[in-house]
């Protein structure tokens, strides 16, 4: 897109510093523009509930209305016009976007999840729905690829939950299922205290609880790998790069001792580029 102004979707994606950026760069221009618009929509609705000064329910309602106008071909914003172009070119179900908004709305009303089943509903809305929208842009032939998108979305979101315990705790949110805390004899207060002060002594049940949650995330990465049909593997290159980068984030979090406080675990740009370059031949040629 040299010589022309970058789309709002591209600007939002670059400025966010998302791990997805390096995966998106492997796409041809038309698909890249579409995935940027999808990501930017998800980003702005998430900011409504996560950022200080976010518009909350009013912002969610405003963006949901703009989404409906985009599907009707009557958008009113620059991002809405990019969304309208995207949904005109790719068969993304409107329900995918609506699920993302519904998931963000849960953050306004729900700060604890009693069971993993409850948490899974949230994860499928804010992450798996994005995966199901994304594969319509990537292109696929086998309907089983939708199962791949669902499982990969769960894996990515569970990874985010584990590395973001401190940030979520600062908003009085705890995404670790309460049934899991009870299983390992850990209280909400103990998790929140560890998130506030990473130097404080941990309760004995916390390390095995966090190891259990890491294994759950790994199980969804494995389920995604098993669900991906061979015929669609190459078209899912961008998704596979996303998965590889986030899986490495998870393993880095484990290597650092399952931290729930302090600095957020992140990978440097050279490492993410290396993971992307390493993933390309594996996906394209089975190397």
Kinemage of the C-alpha trace (Angstrom):
@kinemage 1
@onewidth
@group {chain A} dominant
@subgroup {mainchain}
@vectorlist {calphas} color= white
{ca unk a 1} P 0.000 0.000 0.000
{ca unk a 2} L 3.006 2.256 -0.574
{ca unk a 3} L 2.118 5.813 -1.530
{ca unk a 4} L -1.413 5.700 -0.024
{ca unk a 5} L -2.719 6.367 3.464
{ca unk a 6} L -2.873 3.235 5.589
{ca unk a 7} L -6.347 1.999 6.463
{ca unk a 8} L -7.654 2.590 9.968
{ca unk a 9} L -7.606 -1.183 10.458
{ca unk a 10} L -3.913 -1.337 9.578
{ca unk a 11} L -3.112 1.589 11.870
{ca unk a 12} L -4.988 0.089 14.828
{ca unk a 13} L -3.322 -3.285 14.286
{ca unk a 14} L 0.195 -1.841 14.101
{ca unk a 15} L -0.286 0.470 17.066
{ca unk a 16} L -1.690 -2.306 19.257
{ca unk a 17} L 1.558 -4.280 19.134
{ca unk a 18} L -0.453 -7.474 18.765
{ca unk a 19} L 1.320 -10.791 18.307
{ca unk a 20} L -1.061 -11.341 15.379
{ca unk a 21} L 0.655 -8.672 13.273
{ca unk a 22} L 3.408 -10.977 12.052
{ca unk a 23} L 0.870 -13.599 11.054
{ca unk a 24} L -1.231 -11.056 9.167
{ca unk a 25} L 1.773 -9.948 7.117
{ca unk a 26} L 1.836 -13.326 5.363
{ca unk a 27} L -1.561 -12.670 3.759
{ca unk a 28} L -2.112 -11.188 0.287
{ca unk a 29} L -3.168 -7.546 0.327
{ca unk a 30} L -6.942 -8.010 -0.015
{ca unk a 31} L -7.087 -10.558 2.803
{ca unk a 32} L -4.666 -8.536 4.902
{ca unk a 33} L -6.857 -5.453 4.612
{ca unk a 34} L -9.883 -7.516 5.628
{ca unk a 35} L -8.193 -9.109 8.646
{ca unk a 36} L -6.982 -5.678 9.770
{ca unk a 37} L -10.585 -4.427 9.698
{ca unk a 38} L -11.736 -7.469 11.678
{ca unk a 39} L -8.979 -7.047 14.247
{ca unk a 40} L -9.597 -3.301 14.572
{ca unk a 41} L -13.302 -3.858 15.251
{ca unk a 42} L -12.436 -6.370 17.981
{ca unk a 43} L -9.889 -3.945 19.412
{ca unk a 44} L -12.230 -0.958 19.601
{ca unk a 45} L -15.047 -2.907 21.243
{ca unk a 46} L -12.595 -4.427 23.725
{ca unk a 47} L -11.298 -0.954 24.531
{ca unk a 48} L -14.860 0.070 25.423
{ca unk a 49} L -14.737 -2.223 28.450
{ca unk a 50} L -11.012 -2.435 29.217
{ca unk a 51} L -9.537 1.031 28.799
{ca unk a 52} L -9.788 3.799 31.358
{ca unk a 53} L -12.410 6.192 30.058
{ca unk a 54} L -13.875 3.507 27.792
{ca unk a 55} L -17.486 4.068 26.784
{ca unk a 56} L -18.750 0.822 28.297
{ca unk a 57} L -22.229 -0.261 27.209
{ca unk a 58} L -22.776 2.922 25.223
{ca unk a 59} L -19.665 2.208 23.153
{ca unk a 60} L -20.642 -1.395 22.578
{ca unk a 61} L -24.095 -0.334 21.424
{ca unk a 62} L -22.600 2.298 19.114
{ca unk a 63} L -20.223 -0.154 17.457
{ca unk a 64} L -22.883 -2.845 17.190
{ca unk a 65} L -25.117 -0.372 15.375
{ca unk a 66} L -22.229 0.535 13.048
{ca unk a 67} L -21.669 -3.165 12.383
{ca unk a 68} L -25.300 -3.568 11.351
{ca unk a 69} L -24.981 -0.538 9.083
{ca unk a 70} L -21.838 -2.063 7.540
{ca unk a 71} L -23.750 -5.234 6.681
{ca unk a 72} L -26.512 -3.083 5.190
{ca unk a 73} L -23.957 -1.151 3.116
{ca unk a 74} L -24.557 2.138 4.987
{ca unk a 75} L -21.590 2.598 7.366
{ca unk a 76} L -20.901 6.003 8.912
{ca unk a 77} L -17.264 5.673 10.053
{ca unk a 78} L -13.974 4.941 8.349
{ca unk a 79} L -13.662 1.610 10.151
{ca unk a 80} L -17.296 0.858 9.326
{ca unk a 81} L -16.547 1.382 5.638
{ca unk a 82} L -13.631 -1.043 5.859
{ca unk a 83} L -15.895 -3.553 7.607
{ca unk a 84} L -18.537 -3.104 4.909
{ca unk a 85} L -15.926 -3.818 2.262
{ca unk a 86} L -14.766 -6.872 4.204
{ca unk a 87} L -18.190 -8.458 4.705
{ca unk a 88} L -19.085 -7.763 1.073
{ca unk a 89} L -16.036 -9.722 -0.094
{ca unk a 90} L -15.892 -12.502 2.493
{ca unk a 91} L -18.797 -14.583 3.890
{ca unk a 92} L -18.295 -13.718 7.556
{ca unk a 93} L -21.452 -14.477 9.554
{ca unk a 94} L -22.753 -11.410 11.345
{ca unk a 95} L -23.099 -13.597 14.441
{ca unk a 96} L -19.293 -13.746 14.758
{ca unk a 97} L -19.098 -9.988 15.330
{ca unk a 98} L -22.179 -10.029 17.549
{ca unk a 99} L -20.611 -12.747 19.686
{ca unk a 100} L -17.489 -10.631 20.166
{ca unk a 101} L -19.621 -7.719 21.361
{ca unk a 102} L -21.576 -10.066 23.661
{ca unk a 103} L -18.323 -11.380 25.116
{ca unk a 104} L -17.031 -7.873 25.798
{ca unk a 105} L -20.380 -7.048 27.408
{ca unk a 106} L -19.767 -9.926 29.834
{ca unk a 107} L -16.747 -8.001 31.113
{ca unk a 108} L -19.130 -5.257 32.238
{ca unk a 109} L -21.280 -7.632 34.262
{ca unk a 110} L -19.174 -10.679 35.182
{ca unk a 111} L -15.910 -10.647 37.120
{ca unk a 112} L -15.824 -14.294 38.285
{ca unk a 113} L -16.549 -17.641 36.605
{ca unk a 114} L -17.748 -20.522 38.729
{ca unk a 115} L -16.823 -23.305 36.295
{ca unk a 116} L -14.713 -23.825 33.219
{ca unk a 117} L -17.938 -24.361 31.305
{ca unk a 118} L -18.955 -20.808 32.222
{ca unk a 119} L -15.538 -19.468 31.237
{ca unk a 120} L -15.644 -21.358 27.960
{ca unk a 121} L -18.750 -19.427 26.902
{ca unk a 122} L -16.819 -16.190 27.413
{ca unk a 123} L -13.724 -17.485 25.581
{ca unk a 124} L -15.753 -18.709 22.616
{ca unk a 125} L -17.358 -15.291 22.284
{ca unk a 126} L -14.249 -13.130 22.535
{ca unk a 127} L -11.782 -15.478 20.820
{ca unk a 128} L -13.292 -18.455 18.994
{ca unk a 129} L -15.770 -16.155 17.242
{ca unk a 130} L -12.802 -14.153 15.943
{ca unk a 131} L -11.231 -17.366 14.688
{ca unk a 132} L -14.436 -18.374 12.914
{ca unk a 133} L -14.568 -14.967 11.239
{ca unk a 134} L -10.880 -15.131 10.316
{ca unk a 135} L -11.081 -18.457 8.498
{ca unk a 136} L -13.715 -16.993 6.190
{ca unk a 137} L -11.051 -14.505 5.140
{ca unk a 138} L -8.248 -17.072 4.968
{ca unk a 139} L -10.417 -19.444 2.929
{ca unk a 140} L -11.112 -23.118 3.623
{ca unk a 141} L -12.777 -26.125 1.997
{ca unk a 142} L -13.393 -28.596 4.810
{ca unk a 143} L -16.081 -27.674 7.383
{ca unk a 144} L -13.977 -29.371 10.074
{ca unk a 145} L -11.732 -26.324 9.908
{ca unk a 146} L -14.377 -24.499 11.948
{ca unk a 147} L -13.578 -26.864 14.811
{ca unk a 148} L -9.919 -25.940 14.409
{ca unk a 149} L -10.770 -22.245 14.661
{ca unk a 150} L -12.855 -22.795 17.780
{ca unk a 151} L -10.159 -24.781 19.569
{ca unk a 152} L -7.346 -22.439 18.577
{ca unk a 153} L -9.376 -19.480 19.806
{ca unk a 154} L -9.824 -21.182 23.163
{ca unk a 155} L -6.091 -21.912 23.400
{ca unk a 156} L -5.132 -18.316 22.607
{ca unk a 157} L -7.606 -16.854 25.074
{ca unk a 158} L -6.554 -19.201 27.876
{ca unk a 159} L -2.950 -18.171 27.230
{ca unk a 160} L -3.945 -14.515 27.522
{ca unk a 161} L -5.822 -15.205 30.755
{ca unk a 162} L -2.769 -16.802 32.348
{ca unk a 163} L -0.312 -14.075 31.449
{ca unk a 164} L -2.780 -11.286 32.290
{ca unk a 165} L -3.782 -12.280 35.831
{ca unk a 166} L -2.246 -9.124 37.298
{ca unk a 167} L -3.809 -6.769 34.772
{ca unk a 168} L -7.196 -8.386 35.167
{ca unk a 169} L -6.897 -8.311 38.961
{ca unk a 170} L -6.363 -4.546 38.776
{ca unk a 171} L -9.882 -4.389 37.268
{ca unk a 172} L -11.201 -6.806 39.932
{ca unk a 173} L -11.536 -9.560 37.348
{ca unk a 174} L -10.477 -13.140 37.906
{ca unk a 175} L -10.817 -15.534 34.994
{ca unk a 176} L -9.420 -18.624 36.706
{ca unk a 177} L -12.510 -20.804 37.345
{ca unk a 178} L -13.529 -20.816 41.003
{ca unk a 179} L -14.027 -24.583 40.880
{ca unk a 180} L -10.325 -24.906 40.032
{ca unk a 181} L -9.309 -22.677 42.925
{ca unk a 182} L -11.373 -24.847 45.276
{ca unk a 183} L -9.827 -28.015 43.837
{ca unk a 184} L -6.324 -26.801 44.725
{ca unk a 185} L -7.266 -25.133 48.000
{ca unk a 186} L -6.603 -21.569 46.827
{ca unk a 187} L -8.802 -18.596 47.655
{ca unk a 188} L -9.659 -15.621 45.459
{ca unk a 189} L -7.917 -13.369 47.962
{ca unk a 190} L -4.694 -15.360 47.713
{ca unk a 191} L -4.625 -15.110 43.914
{ca unk a 192} L -5.334 -11.378 44.016
{ca unk a 193} L -2.655 -10.864 46.681
{ca unk a 194} L -0.090 -12.721 44.555
{ca unk a 195} L -1.084 -10.586 41.571
{ca unk a 196} L -0.565 -7.378 43.564
{ca unk a 197} L 2.801 -8.420 45.040
{ca unk a 198} L 4.793 -10.997 43.062
{ca unk a 199} L 7.406 -11.100 45.855
{ca unk a 200} L 4.900 -12.283 48.441
{ca unk a 201} L 4.965 -15.919 49.514
{ca unk a 202} L 2.638 -17.999 47.409
{ca unk a 203} L 0.060 -20.324 48.909
{ca unk a 204} L 1.096 -23.965 48.375
{ca unk a 205} L -1.821 -24.693 46.076
{ca unk a 206} L -1.121 -21.871 43.630
{ca unk a 207} L 1.759 -23.413 41.613
{ca unk a 208} L -0.115 -26.682 40.915
{ca unk a 209} L -3.269 -24.672 40.072
{ca unk a 210} L -1.377 -22.623 37.501
{ca unk a 211} L 0.327 -25.733 36.079
{ca unk a 212} L -3.124 -27.290 35.706
{ca unk a 213} L -4.384 -24.231 33.820
{ca unk a 214} L -1.319 -24.314 31.537
{ca unk a 215} L -2.023 -27.957 30.740
{ca unk a 216} L -5.610 -27.058 29.887
{ca unk a 217} L -4.390 -24.431 27.424
{ca unk a 218} L -1.969 -26.965 25.920
{ca unk a 219} L -4.834 -29.416 25.479
{ca unk a 220} L -6.666 -26.896 23.297
{ca unk a 221} L -3.569 -26.239 21.180
{ca unk a 222} L -3.371 -30.013 20.687
{ca unk a 223} L -7.092 -30.234 19.895
{ca unk a 224} L -6.702 -27.491 17.298
{ca unk a 225} L -3.797 -29.326 15.657
{ca unk a 226} L -5.811 -32.542 15.545
{ca unk a 227} L -8.860 -30.786 14.085
{ca unk a 228} L -7.099 -29.071 11.164
{ca unk a 229} L -7.778 -30.971 7.938
{ca unk a 230} L -4.732 -31.506 5.769
{ca unk a 231} L -6.396 -29.927 2.731
{ca unk a 232} L -6.794 -26.598 4.561
{ca unk a 233} L -3.418 -26.537 6.275
{ca unk a 234} L -1.739 -24.154 3.836
{ca unk a 235} L -4.615 -21.683 3.842
{ca unk a 236} L -4.386 -21.555 7.635
{ca unk a 237} L -0.753 -20.369 7.592
{ca unk a 238} L -1.559 -17.085 9.332
{ca unk a 239} L -3.556 -18.905 12.009
{ca unk a 240} L -0.751 -21.400 12.515
{ca unk a 241} L 1.736 -18.568 13.005
{ca unk a 242} L -0.601 -17.008 15.587
{ca unk a 243} L -0.836 -20.338 17.368
{ca unk a 244} L 2.926 -20.886 17.307
{ca unk a 245} L 3.654 -17.437 18.758
{ca unk a 246} L 1.054 -17.739 21.491
{ca unk a 247} L 2.123 -21.276 22.343
{ca unk a 248} L 5.641 -19.932 22.861
{ca unk a 249} L 4.214 -17.164 25.076
{ca unk a 250} L 2.554 -19.869 27.172
{ca unk a 251} L 5.757 -21.891 27.448
{ca unk a 252} L 7.770 -18.784 28.316
{ca unk a 253} L 5.258 -18.032 31.075
{ca unk a 254} L 5.733 -21.590 32.368
{ca unk a 255} L 9.539 -21.294 32.227
{ca unk a 256} L 9.377 -18.120 34.297
{ca unk a 257} L 7.544 -19.981 37.049
{ca unk a 258} L 3.881 -19.211 36.251
{ca unk a 259} L 4.037 -15.533 37.324
{ca unk a 260} L 0.740 -13.891 38.233
{ca unk a 261} L 2.214 -10.507 39.129
{ca unk a 262} L 4.835 -8.168 37.784
{ca unk a 263} L 5.593 -7.489 34.154
{ca unk a 264} L 3.447 -9.168 31.520
{ca unk a 265} L 5.235 -12.003 29.728
{ca unk a 266} L 5.993 -10.939 26.165
{ca unk a 267} L 8.246 -12.057 23.330
{ca unk a 268} L 10.620 -9.693 21.571
{ca unk a 269} L 10.151 -8.815 17.918
{ca unk a 270} L 13.130 -10.901 16.671
{ca unk a 271} L 11.793 -13.962 18.467
{ca unk a 272} L 8.318 -13.525 17.003
{ca unk a 273} L 9.755 -13.072 13.526
{ca unk a 274} L 11.841 -16.223 13.987
{ca unk a 275} L 8.788 -18.213 15.084
{ca unk a 276} L 6.893 -16.981 12.028
{ca unk a 277} L 9.757 -17.882 9.680
{ca unk a 278} L 10.112 -21.294 11.317
{ca unk a 279} L 6.379 -21.977 10.968
{ca unk a 280} L 6.134 -21.186 7.235
{ca unk a 281} L 8.066 -24.231 5.929
{ca unk a 282} L 6.367 -26.520 8.449
{ca unk a 283} L 2.916 -25.494 7.233
{ca unk a 284} L 3.656 -25.157 3.516
{ca unk a 285} L 5.931 -28.117 2.969
{ca unk a 286} L 5.687 -30.233 6.113
{ca unk a 287} L 9.333 -29.603 7.040
